[in-house]
């Protein structure tokens, strides 16, 4: 049961961070600079998860690492709203990103370890989606501290982070700590070592392969996932500004609440779908949906078109994320699962978003929001090309599934 409050609390902060581009834009920076700052956020977000996951995996201190992540989110939030200077803004944005990007892989690692490879990850994850939709609606219609100014958004980041730290601190120690080698009895370790030494040399290569992360299959899978997420960069980072500035519609929270509501049924049944069709074909299908979603933003830039596009989040995340997690869980051993999830969320998600944010801001300044959405469909199509390349190379062996 501890997994449910962990996922719920995680989404509170992210519901507030929906308004992060609005916060930076309200400081007076151009859209191009907003894109640069968002790229800095994703780049800095690559560092934090690696450090936090190593701390958690080595010492089993998941609770401390998660609390520290939320603390880093709260610390620079108000200074970012107060001190408008490009250098200071970049530093504050980076610190917030390190915190926000570190909490997710830790909670996801606890979840995958707890449910196991055959567990129903989607049913656990759906609680977070429900909570995210509720928090997004709360931010949309909150009567006080409306998230329309940098100061108000900064206060909400502090509130959500402090509340999250308090809840995580109250969770039982057992629920936020992974079993470490120190917690394993010396006698059991010696017995395991003796059994391993008695195994034939025939089985040794198989054990090595299971422990290896950086296999060609895993790398190609990360490239496939990364291109899919690169295509999603405009929807994740620039949609709030598109809705407010281009459409003149105050509906950021509402649109993302709809998106999360749409993903819930698919998260709930995702395990059965993945077992039926395989993780990689599902990821390929989501790439097609990403291209369609971006095309809807570009071709139908009005309320009905954007609402339909947001409902496609059911595939673009509701199926994508569990399938990506299933792929990572299959390739990465349990004792390195936090590191594996970090690789997925950092190299497979944050790094592509960093590139997309950096490019996207300049595209908006020079060609507009609609051209931004349309042009990024290319990356969704490229991800499909990588999928078929992987299918040709690994499909016969049944590994690309």
N, C-alpha and C positions, 0 to 999 in steps of 0.2 A: 504493500500500500504506500510505502514511502516514495515510490517512483511517481505517483500521481501528483502530490504537492510539489515535488521537485520540478516537474514539467510545467505545472501551473505557474509557479513563481517565475520560472525562466521566461515565460511569455509576457509577464507584466512589463518587464523592462523593455522588451522588444516592441510591444504595442506603443510605448512612449517614443521609442526610437524611430517609429514611422515618420515622425515629425522632425527628425534630425536634419534632413535637407532643408526644411522650412526654417529651422533654427539658424543654420549657416547662411541661408539666403537673406534672412531678415537682418543680418549684421551689415548688409549693404554690399556684399560681394556679387560679382557677375556670375552668371550660370557657369561660364567656363571655369572660374575660380572655385565655385561650389563643386564642380566635377573634380578639380584637382584636390580639394580638401577631402572629398569622399574617397578618392584614390589613395590619399595618404592614410585615411582611416583603414582601408582594406589592407594596405601594405603593412602598417603597424600591427594590424590584427593578425598578421601572419606570425609575428614574434611571440606574442603572449601565449597562445595555445600550446606552442611547442614547449615553452618553459613550464607552464602550469601542468601540462599532461605528464611531463617528465617527473615533476615533483609528485604528482598523484600516483603514477605507476611505480616509482621507486620506493616511496615511503607509505603508500596507501592512504594519504591524507587528502581525500577527495573533499571533505567538508571544508577544511582550511583553504584549499585552492579555490573552491567556488565562492566562499565568503570574500576572499581577497579580490577575486574578479569583480564582484559587485562593488566593492570598496573603490576600485580603480574607476568604475563608471561614475560614481557619485563625486569623487574628489574634484575633478576639473569642470564639472557641469556649469556651475554658476560663474566661475572665472571666465569661461568661454563666452558667456552672455555679457559679461561686464567689460572685458578688455578687447577692443576691436583693433587688432594688429595682425597682419598675415602670419608672421612668425609665431606669435603667441597662439593664434587660432590653430595653426598647424600642430603645435605641441599639445594643446588641450584636446584637439580632435583625436590625435594619436593615442593619448592615454585612455580616453573613453573607449576607443576601439579595442585596445588591448584587453580591457576588462570585459567588454561585451562579447568579444570573439572567444574569450577563454572559457566562459561558463558553459557554453553549448556542448563542446566535445566532452567535457567532464560529465555532464548529466547524461549525454548519449552513451558514453562509455559504461557508466553504471547500469544503464538500462540494458544494453546489449549483453553485458556480463551476467546480469541477473536473469534475463529471459532465455539466454542461450541462443544458439544458431537456429534451433527449431521453434523458438518461442514466438509469441504473437506480439512483435514489436509495435505493429500498427495500432492495436487496441490501447496500448499504453500511451503512444504518441498522440492519439486522438484527444486525450484529455487536455493536452497543451493547446491544441487547435481550438477547442471549445472555449478555453480560457482566453486565448488570444482574441477571438471574435468578441467576447464579452468586454475585454479591456479596450479593444479598438472602438467599440460602440460607446463605452464610457468616456473615452477621450474625445469622441465626436460630439457628445452632448453634455459634457461636464459643465455645470453652470458657473463654476468659479475657476480662476486660473486657466482660461481658455488657451489652448495651445496655438496661439496666433502670434506670439512674440517670443523672441529669444529668451527673455527672462523667465516667462511662464514655462516654456518647454524645459529650461534648465532646472527649474524647481521640480517639475514632474520627474525628471531623470533622477534627481536626488531622492525624492519620495519613493519611487519604485525600487531603487537600489537598496536603500536603508531597510525598507519593508522586506525585501528579498533576503537580505543578510539575517534579519531577525528570524524569519521562518526557517531558513537553512540551519541556523544555529540550534533550533529546537528539535531538529530531526535526530533520531537516535544515532549514536556513533556508528553502530553496526550497519546502518542503512547507507552511510556515505563513506564507507571505507572498504576498499577492495582487499582481499586476502593477499598478503605479501609473503615472500620467502621467509622472513623473520618470524612470521606467525605460524609457520609450518614446523612441526616437531623435527628435531634433529634425527630422530630414529627413522621417521618416514622418509626423510631426505636420503639417508644412507641406504635404505632399502631400495628406493627408486634408482639410486646411482648404481647399485649392484645389479639390478635388473637390466638397466640400460647397457652396462658393460658386458653382460652376457648375451645380448642380442647379436645376431649375425650381421656381417658387413652388408648383407643384401638389403636390409631394412634401413641402414644408416642414411643413404641418399634421400629416402622418403622423409625421414625425420628432419633432415636439413631443409628440404623444400618447404615443409610445413612451417618452419621457423623463419624462412626468408620472406621479407616484405617486398623488396625491390625486384620483383620478377618482371619480365617483359609484359606478361599478361596484366599485372597490376598497374604498370606504368601506362599501358595503352588504355586501360579502363579509366585511369585518372584523366588522361587527355580527352577521352570521350565525354566524361562528366564535366570537365572544365569548359569545353566548348559549349555544352548545353547551358551551363551557368553564365558564361560570357554573353550568350544571346539574351539571357534574362536580365542583364544589368540595367537596361532602360526601364523595365517594369519595376524593379526593386528600388532604384535610386532616383529616377527622374519622374516617375508617375505622380508623386505628390505635387511637384512643381508644375507639371503638365496640367493637372486638374485645376489647380488654383490660378495659374497665370494664363494658360491658353483657353481653358474652358470656363474660367471664372465661376467655379463650382466648389463650395466648401464641403467636400465630402471625402476627405482622405481616410478618416476612420471608418466611415460607412462602407466605402469600396473594399477596404481590406477586411472588414468584418464579413462581407459577402464572400470574398475569396476564401477566407478560412472556413466559413460555413459550408462552402462547396467542396472543400477538400476532406471534410470529416468522414463522409460515407466511404470514400476510397481509402483513407487511412485505416478505417476499421476493417475493411475486407482485403487490404493490400497483401497480407501474408498468404491468403488463399490464391490470389491472382498471381503472385510471384511464384508460388509452388507449382501453379498450373503452367505458366508460360515462361518462367525464368526471368531473372533480374535484367539481363542485358536487352532482350527484346522489349521489355517494358520501358526501359530507358530510351530506346530508339523511338518508341511510340510517343513518349513525352517530348522528344525533340520536334516531332511533327506538330504537336500541339503548341509548343513554344512559338514556332514559326507562324502558325495560324493566329495565335494571340497577338503577336507583334503586328501582323498585317491588319488585324481589326483596329488596333489603336491608330495605325497610320491612315487607313482608308475610311474609317467611320469615327471621326473624333467628336462624337457627341454622346449624350448620356447613355442611350441604349447600347451603342457600340462598345463603350467602355465597360458597361455592366456585363455584357456577354463575354468580353475579353477576360474580365476578372473571374468569372465563373469557370473559365478554363484552368484556373489555379488548381482545380480538382485533379487535373492530370499533371500540370507543370510542377506541382509540389506534392499533392496528395498521393500520387503514384511514384513520382520521381524519387522523393526522399527515402521512403522505405526500400525501394529497389536499390538505390545507391548504398544504403546502410547494409542491405543483404549482401551486396557485392563485397563491401569492405569486410564484413564479418566472415565471409567465406575465404578471403585472401589473407587475413591477419589473425595470428593466434591470440588466444584470450589474454595472455600476459602482456601483450603489446596493443591491446584493443584501444586504449585511450590514445596512444600514439597514432594508431591507424585512423581513428576517427578525426584526429587533428589533421592528418594528411589530407583526408577528404574535405574537411571544412575549411582548411587553409589553402592548400594547393589546388584542390578541386573546385572550391567555391570562392574563397576570398581573393586569391590571386587573379582569377578571371574577372571578378567584379572590380578589382583595382584597375585593371586595364580598361574595362568597359566604362568605368566612371571617368577616367582620365580622358579617354577619347570622346565620350558622350557629351561632356560639358562644352567642348569646342564645337562639336557638330551642332548642338542646339544654338550656340551663338551665331554660327555662320549659315546654317541651313534650316533650323527650326526643329521642333519636337517631332513632327510627323515624319520627317526624313530620318531622324534618329531611330525611331521604331522600325521603319521600313528597312533601313540599311542593316540592322542587326539580325534580320532573318537569315543573312548569309552564314552566320556562325552556327545557327541551328542546322542548316543544311550541311555544313562542314562536319558537324558532330555525327550526322547520319553517314557520311562518307567514312568516318573513322569506325563506326559500328560495323559497316559491311566489310571493311578491311580486316577487322578483328574476327569477323565471322568466317572469312576466307582462311585466315591463319589458324584459328583455334576451334572452329566450328566442328570439324570432323572428330576432334578429340572430346567434344562435349564440354570443354572448359568455358566457352563463350556463351554462357546461358544464365 
